[in-house]
């Protein structure tokens, strides 16, 4: 972390964010994630002139920035659009997003860039975001999916999600956002993001682990996702965060209720099946049993939907589950393979590889059923 002036394009948006540049005593960079955007921590003096400082984080994004900005089609800077629209301000009490203000460079409908002013929630983020909690349904996973169910029920069939200005991911892009074709395209274009080479190798390993028939079937879906995307798009939709994994999670202490889930980085948000979020978490927490997680999640979601007068019948739920399993393998297959192959050789490795084969078989069964429904 260094001390330096903010880039002029970022500083130009500070007044709209409610920040007086004269109050900034220090600026530091923050290592960003994979979804694009530049992060800066600001140390701000109190306006009354006292020496005590507090920190804020500014995230600066341009349209289609970075690998995931490109592959997700983020032409409107959707994280900023969600904040400007007021949708995320309507999150249920169990979920917190740090965004306080948003500003656009250029018209909001065609932004050249956007900046988000956020609370600095670093002390509340998961201390070991890549550590997998033990057990088939860890207490922490159960708490996370309970909060996700609150959010998904809140935005179930919400007409605000149809607003094209939000620039949410399309069904086709949501199916393939971190898939091998996007990775290969960015590498061919000269993108030097280190993770791309890791992901490219992971996808090669994934297809090598799958049978020839399974590999051909999955690659055919990746080459032509539109038919399945159209079927999935007819299912009930909600606001799905799209990137629920350890580095984007944290916990705020209770404020007259339960602990509140911190959800960072809404750059991959979409209107789609609720099952995308809990199963994405399972792909990152490899040893957690997705069938157990999804059963607990369904119960939590149903309770909240019934309170709003909605009910998911068994046929619809199966289709939502199928969509979630298929999408997880199409986007996270390389991570599943990489995790399994990182396990020491022997019985533990064999068990990990069995999990990968289970995910593949479950995704193919999902594709077959969805096509039959369509």
Secondary structure as the mmCIF struct_conf table of DSSP 4:
data_model
#
loop_
_struct_conf.conf_type_id
_struct_conf.id
_struct_conf.beg_label_comp_id
_struct_conf.beg_label_asym_id
_struct_conf.beg_label_seq_id
_struct_conf.end_label_comp_id
_struct_conf.end_label_asym_id
_struct_conf.end_label_seq_id
HELX_LH_PP_P HELX_LH_PP_P1 UNK A 5 UNK A 7
HELX_RH_AL_P HELX_RH_AL_P1 UNK A 8 UNK A 11
TURN_TY1_P TURN_TY1_P1 UNK A 12 UNK A 13
HELX_RH_AL_P HELX_RH_AL_P2 UNK A 14 UNK A 17
TURN_TY1_P TURN_TY1_P2 UNK A 18 UNK A 18
HELX_RH_3T_P HELX_RH_3T_P1 UNK A 21 UNK A 23
STRN STRN1 UNK A 24 UNK A 30
BEND BEND1 UNK A 34 UNK A 35
STRN STRN2 UNK A 38 UNK A 45
TURN_TY1_P TURN_TY1_P3 UNK A 47 UNK A 48
BEND BEND2 UNK A 51 UNK A 51
STRN STRN3 UNK A 53 UNK A 61
TURN_TY1_P TURN_TY1_P4 UNK A 63 UNK A 64
HELX_RH_AL_P HELX_RH_AL_P3 UNK A 66 UNK A 71
TURN_TY1_P TURN_TY1_P5 UNK A 72 UNK A 73
TURN_TY1_P TURN_TY1_P6 UNK A 75 UNK A 76
HELX_RH_AL_P HELX_RH_AL_P4 UNK A 78 UNK A 85
TURN_TY1_P TURN_TY1_P7 UNK A 86 UNK A 86
BEND BEND3 UNK A 87 UNK A 87
HELX_RH_3T_P HELX_RH_3T_P2 UNK A 88 UNK A 90
TURN_TY1_P TURN_TY1_P8 UNK A 93 UNK A 94
STRN STRN4 UNK A 95 UNK A 96
STRN STRN5 UNK A 99 UNK A 105
BEND BEND4 UNK A 106 UNK A 106
HELX_RH_3T_P HELX_RH_3T_P3 UNK A 108 UNK A 110
BEND BEND5 UNK A 112 UNK A 112
STRN STRN6 UNK A 113 UNK A 119
HELX_RH_3T_P HELX_RH_3T_P4 UNK A 122 UNK A 124
STRN STRN7 UNK A 125 UNK A 125
TURN_TY1_P TURN_TY1_P9 UNK A 127 UNK A 130
HELX_LH_PP_P HELX_LH_PP_P2 UNK A 131 UNK A 133
BEND BEND6 UNK A 134 UNK A 135
TURN_TY1_P TURN_TY1_P10 UNK A 136 UNK A 137
HELX_RH_AL_P HELX_RH_AL_P5 UNK A 139 UNK A 154
TURN_TY1_P TURN_TY1_P11 UNK A 155 UNK A 157
HELX_RH_3T_P HELX_RH_3T_P5 UNK A 159 UNK A 162
HELX_RH_3T_P HELX_RH_3T_P6 UNK A 164 UNK A 166
HELX_LH_PP_P HELX_LH_PP_P3 UNK A 168 UNK A 168
STRN STRN8 UNK A 169 UNK A 169
HELX_LH_PP_P HELX_LH_PP_P4 UNK A 170 UNK A 170
HELX_RH_AL_P HELX_RH_AL_P6 UNK A 171 UNK A 176
TURN_TY1_P TURN_TY1_P12 UNK A 177 UNK A 178
BEND BEND7 UNK A 179 UNK A 179
HELX_RH_AL_P HELX_RH_AL_P7 UNK A 180 UNK A 188
TURN_TY1_P TURN_TY1_P13 UNK A 189 UNK A 190
HELX_RH_AL_P HELX_RH_AL_P8 UNK A 194 UNK A 209
BEND BEND8 UNK A 210 UNK A 210
HELX_RH_AL_P HELX_RH_AL_P9 UNK A 212 UNK A 223
HELX_RH_AL_P HELX_RH_AL_P10 UNK A 226 UNK A 232
TURN_TY1_P TURN_TY1_P14 UNK A 233 UNK A 234
BEND BEND9 UNK A 235 UNK A 235
STRN STRN9 UNK A 238 UNK A 240
BEND BEND10 UNK A 242 UNK A 242
BEND BEND11 UNK A 245 UNK A 245
HELX_RH_3T_P HELX_RH_3T_P7 UNK A 246 UNK A 248
STRN STRN10 UNK A 249 UNK A 252
HELX_LH_PP_P HELX_LH_PP_P5 UNK A 253 UNK A 254
BEND BEND12 UNK A 255 UNK A 258
STRN STRN11 UNK A 260 UNK A 263
TURN_TY1_P TURN_TY1_P15 UNK A 267 UNK A 268
STRN STRN12 UNK A 270 UNK A 272
TURN_TY1_P TURN_TY1_P16 UNK A 274 UNK A 274
HELX_RH_AL_P HELX_RH_AL_P11 UNK A 275 UNK A 284
BEND BEND13 UNK A 285 UNK A 285
TURN_TY1_P TURN_TY1_P17 UNK A 286 UNK A 287
BEND BEND14 UNK A 288 UNK A 288
HELX_RH_AL_P HELX_RH_AL_P12 UNK A 290 UNK A 307
TURN_TY1_P TURN_TY1_P18 UNK A 308 UNK A 309
HELX_RH_AL_P HELX_RH_AL_P13 UNK A 314 UNK A 341
TURN_TY1_P TURN_TY1_P19 UNK A 342 UNK A 342
BEND BEND15 UNK A 343 UNK A 343
HELX_LH_PP_P HELX_LH_PP_P6 UNK A 344 UNK A 344
TURN_TY1_P TURN_TY1_P20 UNK A 345 UNK A 346
HELX_RH_AL_P HELX_RH_AL_P14 UNK A 347 UNK A 373
#
